[in-house]
């Protein structure tokens, strides 16, 4: 629970509402002199408005500040009017004004505590939304963008003026690692591959895990030659040794042409990768369109 206030805190409250709070704090002292239809006593409940406002915007500390401020003014006016100015103090009126002070304090504290709780819930909801977004768009094992996120990004990129190049990556020997040393070792390999591929990420390069041991790298504005050079760099990084087993990669490249859709371009890259698989693995292949 925060009890500190500063000038920046008051900046959360719209200026016209602060002005209204000041008016409703000061006005009961003047309206109380009308002495008609109980207005002289009931107007003091206008002090609840600034208490509610400050509690809502600033929480418990704001409500406490407002309650202390308005009641200092309230009790000062009462004792001045009834004791110093008129030299009399009526017990019944004193009881009413003390009641107003107690009510404003309790309401301010109550609304302030409620505001604090609502703010905490809002923060929790924001954190939960971030976690849900993470689950929806990112792979839980590698933290790379998942297939859904990649397809959205690919669709968006194909609408632009620049060419789009895909490098479809499939790990060679991964199944043997899983079968020989178990899925924990296999997961470690996937995380290591993801970590190495992240080094290629920038404004023009998007790295994603499609699923299993399949990864994809999307290049924006790269032609066939540049894509092949980048693929060879990636191929060199994905030479891993797991005890007595070797892991490498087969990479298929597809560069977008007029009329390509996200599915057709991805299929072309996939086809190019399988051609590499069928002709020896651990290499880069292009075409497949």
C-alpha positions as CSV (number, residue, x, y, z in Angstrom):
1,X,0.0,0.0,0.0
2,X,1.5,3.3,-1.1
3,X,1.4,6.3,1.2
4,X,3.6,8.7,-0.7
5,X,2.2,11.5,-2.8
6,X,4.0,14.0,-5.1
7,X,3.0,16.6,-7.7
8,X,3.2,14.0,-10.4
9,X,0.6,12.0,-8.6
10,X,-1.9,14.9,-8.9
11,X,-1.2,15.1,-12.6
12,X,-3.4,11.9,-13.0
13,X,-6.5,14.0,-12.1
14,X,-8.0,16.2,-14.9
15,X,-7.6,19.8,-14.0
16,X,-11.3,20.7,-14.3
17,X,-12.1,17.9,-11.8
18,X,-9.5,19.4,-9.4
19,X,-11.2,22.8,-9.8
20,X,-14.6,21.2,-9.1
21,X,-13.2,19.6,-6.0
22,X,-11.9,22.9,-4.7
23,X,-15.3,24.6,-5.4
24,X,-17.2,21.8,-3.6
25,X,-14.8,21.9,-0.7
26,X,-15.1,25.7,-0.1
27,X,-18.8,26.2,-1.0
28,X,-20.4,24.4,2.0
29,X,-19.1,27.1,4.4
30,X,-21.0,29.8,2.5
31,X,-24.1,27.7,1.7
32,X,-24.4,26.7,5.3
33,X,-25.4,30.3,6.2
34,X,-28.6,30.0,4.2
35,X,-30.2,28.3,7.2
36,X,-33.1,26.8,5.3
37,X,-34.5,23.3,4.6
38,X,-31.6,21.8,6.4
39,X,-29.2,23.0,3.8
40,X,-27.0,24.6,6.4
41,X,-26.1,21.1,7.7
42,X,-26.5,18.8,4.7
43,X,-24.2,20.8,2.3
44,X,-21.2,19.5,4.3
45,X,-21.7,16.2,2.6
46,X,-20.5,17.8,-0.6
47,X,-17.1,17.1,0.9
48,X,-17.5,13.5,0.0
49,X,-17.0,14.4,-3.7
50,X,-13.4,15.5,-3.5
51,X,-12.7,12.5,-1.1
52,X,-14.1,10.1,-3.7
53,X,-12.2,11.7,-6.6
54,X,-8.8,11.7,-4.9
55,X,-9.4,8.1,-3.6
56,X,-10.3,6.9,-7.1
57,X,-7.3,8.5,-8.9
58,X,-4.6,8.3,-6.1
59,X,-5.7,5.3,-4.1
60,X,-5.5,5.1,-0.3
61,X,-3.0,7.9,0.1
62,X,-5.0,10.2,-2.1
63,X,-8.2,9.5,-0.1
64,X,-6.5,10.1,3.2
65,X,-5.0,13.4,1.9
66,X,-8.4,14.6,0.7
67,X,-10.1,13.5,4.0
68,X,-7.6,15.4,6.1
69,X,-7.7,18.5,3.9
70,X,-11.4,18.9,3.6
71,X,-12.0,18.2,7.3
72,X,-9.4,20.7,8.4
73,X,-11.4,23.3,6.5
74,X,-14.7,21.9,7.7
75,X,-13.9,21.9,11.4
76,X,-12.1,25.2,11.2
77,X,-15.3,26.8,9.7
78,X,-17.5,25.1,12.3
79,X,-15.6,26.3,15.3
80,X,-15.1,29.7,13.9
81,X,-18.8,30.2,13.2
82,X,-20.2,28.6,16.3
83,X,-17.6,29.3,18.9
84,X,-15.3,32.2,18.0
85,X,-17.8,34.3,16.0
86,X,-21.1,33.6,17.9
87,X,-19.6,32.5,21.2
88,X,-21.8,29.4,21.4
89,X,-21.5,25.8,20.6
90,X,-24.6,23.7,20.2
91,X,-24.0,20.0,21.0
92,X,-26.5,18.8,18.4
93,X,-24.7,20.6,15.6
94,X,-21.3,19.6,16.9
95,X,-22.5,15.9,16.8
96,X,-23.6,16.4,13.2
97,X,-20.4,18.0,12.0
98,X,-18.3,15.4,13.8
99,X,-20.5,12.8,12.0
100,X,-19.8,14.4,8.6
101,X,-16.0,14.3,9.4
102,X,-16.2,10.6,10.3
103,X,-18.2,9.7,7.2
104,X,-15.9,11.6,4.9
105,X,-12.9,9.8,6.5
106,X,-14.4,6.4,6.3
107,X,-15.6,6.9,2.7
108,X,-12.2,8.2,1.6
109,X,-10.4,5.3,3.1
110,X,-12.9,2.8,1.8
111,X,-12.8,4.1,-1.8
112,X,-9.1,4.5,-1.6
113,X,-8.6,0.8,-0.6
114,X,-11.0,-0.2,-3.3
115,X,-9.1,1.8,-5.8
116,X,-5.8,0.2,-4.7
117,X,-7.4,-3.3,-5.2
118,X,-8.8,-2.4,-8.6
119,X,-5.4,-1.1,-9.7
120,X,-3.7,-4.3,-8.5
121,X,-6.3,-6.3,-10.4
122,X,-5.6,-4.2,-13.5
123,X,-1.9,-4.8,-13.2
124,X,-2.5,-8.6,-12.8
125,X,-4.7,-8.6,-15.9
126,X,-2.0,-6.8,-17.9
127,X,0.5,-9.4,-16.8
128,X,-1.9,-12.2,-17.7
129,X,-2.6,-10.6,-21.1
130,X,1.2,-10.5,-21.8
131,X,1.5,-14.2,-20.8
132,X,-1.4,-15.1,-23.1
133,X,0.1,-13.2,-25.9
134,X,3.4,-15.0,-25.3
135,X,1.7,-18.3,-25.4
136,X,-0.3,-17.4,-28.5
137,X,2.6,-16.1,-30.6
138,X,5.8,-17.7,-29.2
139,X,7.1,-21.2,-28.9
140,X,7.2,-22.2,-25.3
141,X,10.4,-24.2,-25.6
142,X,12.6,-21.9,-27.6
143,X,10.8,-18.5,-27.1
144,X,11.0,-18.0,-30.9
145,X,7.9,-16.8,-32.8
146,X,5.7,-19.8,-33.5
147,X,4.1,-20.9,-36.8
148,X,1.0,-18.8,-36.3
149,X,3.1,-15.6,-35.7
150,X,5.3,-16.5,-38.7
151,X,2.4,-16.9,-41.1
152,X,1.0,-13.5,-40.0
153,X,4.4,-11.9,-40.5
154,X,4.8,-13.6,-43.9
155,X,1.4,-12.5,-45.1
156,X,2.2,-8.9,-44.1
157,X,5.6,-9.0,-45.8
158,X,4.2,-10.3,-49.1
159,X,2.0,-7.2,-49.3
160,X,5.0,-5.0,-49.4
161,X,7.1,-4.0,-52.4
162,X,10.3,-5.9,-51.4
163,X,11.0,-9.5,-52.3
164,X,10.6,-12.1,-49.5
165,X,13.0,-15.0,-49.2
166,X,12.4,-18.1,-47.0
167,X,15.0,-20.5,-45.7
168,X,13.4,-23.7,-44.5
169,X,15.6,-25.5,-42.0
170,X,15.3,-29.1,-40.9
171,X,17.8,-30.7,-38.6
172,X,19.7,-33.8,-39.7
173,X,20.2,-36.5,-37.2
174,X,17.8,-35.0,-34.6
175,X,15.5,-38.1,-34.4
176,X,18.5,-40.3,-33.6
177,X,19.4,-38.0,-30.7
178,X,15.9,-38.3,-29.4
179,X,15.8,-42.0,-29.8
180,X,19.3,-42.5,-28.3
181,X,19.5,-40.0,-25.4
182,X,15.8,-39.0,-24.9
183,X,13.7,-36.0,-25.4
184,X,15.4,-33.9,-22.7
185,X,18.6,-34.0,-24.8
186,X,16.6,-33.3,-27.9
187,X,15.0,-30.2,-26.3
188,X,18.4,-29.0,-25.4
189,X,19.5,-29.3,-29.0
190,X,16.4,-27.3,-30.1
191,X,17.1,-24.5,-27.6
192,X,20.7,-24.3,-28.7
193,X,19.7,-24.1,-32.4
194,X,17.1,-21.4,-31.5
195,X,19.8,-19.4,-29.6
196,X,22.1,-19.5,-32.6
197,X,19.4,-18.5,-35.0
198,X,18.4,-15.6,-32.9
199,X,21.8,-14.0,-33.7
200,X,20.5,-13.5,-37.2
201,X,17.4,-11.6,-36.2
202,X,17.1,-7.9,-37.2
203,X,14.7,-5.6,-38.9
204,X,15.0,-7.5,-42.2
205,X,15.3,-11.0,-40.8
206,X,12.6,-12.9,-39.0
207,X,13.4,-16.2,-37.3
208,X,10.7,-18.7,-36.2
209,X,10.2,-22.3,-35.1
210,X,7.5,-24.1,-37.2
211,X,7.4,-27.2,-35.0
212,X,9.4,-30.3,-34.2
213,X,13.0,-29.8,-35.6
214,X,11.8,-27.4,-38.3
215,X,12.8,-23.7,-38.3
216,X,12.4,-21.0,-40.8
217,X,14.2,-17.7,-41.5
218,X,12.5,-15.0,-43.5
219,X,14.6,-12.3,-45.3
220,X,13.1,-9.1,-46.5
221,X,14.6,-7.5,-49.6
222,X,17.1,-10.3,-50.3
223,X,17.6,-11.9,-53.7
224,X,18.6,-15.5,-54.4
225,X,22.3,-14.8,-54.2
226,X,22.1,-13.0,-50.8
227,X,19.8,-15.6,-49.4
228,X,22.2,-18.4,-50.4
229,X,25.1,-16.6,-48.7
230,X,23.0,-16.2,-45.5
231,X,21.9,-19.8,-45.6
232,X,25.6,-21.0,-45.8
233,X,26.4,-18.9,-42.8
234,X,23.5,-20.5,-40.9
235,X,24.5,-23.9,-42.1
236,X,28.0,-23.4,-40.6
237,X,26.6,-22.5,-37.3
238,X,24.3,-25.5,-37.1
239,X,27.0,-28.1,-36.9
240,X,26.5,-29.6,-33.5
241,X,27.9,-32.6,-31.7
242,X,25.9,-34.5,-29.1
243,X,28.2,-37.0,-27.5
244,X,28.9,-39.5,-30.3
245,X,26.3,-38.1,-32.7
246,X,26.4,-35.2,-35.1
247,X,23.7,-32.7,-35.9
248,X,23.6,-30.7,-39.1
249,X,21.0,-29.0,-41.2
250,X,19.3,-29.2,-44.6
251,X,18.2,-25.8,-45.8
252,X,15.8,-25.1,-48.7
253,X,15.4,-21.6,-50.1
254,X,12.5,-20.0,-52.0
255,X,12.3,-16.4,-53.1
256,X,8.9,-14.8,-53.7
257,X,7.6,-14.0,-57.2
258,X,4.5,-12.3,-58.4
259,X,1.3,-14.1,-57.3
260,X,2.9,-16.0,-54.4
261,X,0.8,-16.6,-51.3
262,X,2.1,-17.4,-47.8
263,X,1.2,-21.1,-48.3
264,X,2.7,-21.4,-51.8
265,X,6.0,-19.7,-50.8
266,X,6.3,-21.9,-47.7
267,X,5.6,-25.0,-49.7
268,X,8.3,-24.0,-52.2
269,X,10.9,-23.6,-49.5
270,X,9.7,-26.9,-47.9
271,X,10.1,-28.7,-51.3
272,X,13.6,-27.3,-51.8
273,X,14.6,-28.5,-48.3
274,X,13.3,-32.1,-49.0
275,X,15.4,-32.1,-52.2
276,X,18.5,-31.4,-50.1
277,X,17.5,-34.2,-47.7
278,X,17.1,-36.7,-50.6
279,X,20.5,-35.8,-52.1
280,X,22.8,-36.0,-49.1
281,X,21.7,-33.5,-46.4
282,X,23.9,-30.9,-44.6
283,X,23.6,-28.5,-47.6
284,X,21.7,-25.6,-49.1
285,X,19.3,-26.0,-51.9
286,X,17.2,-23.5,-53.9
287,X,14.3,-23.7,-56.2
288,X,11.4,-26.0,-55.8
289,X,8.9,-23.7,-57.5
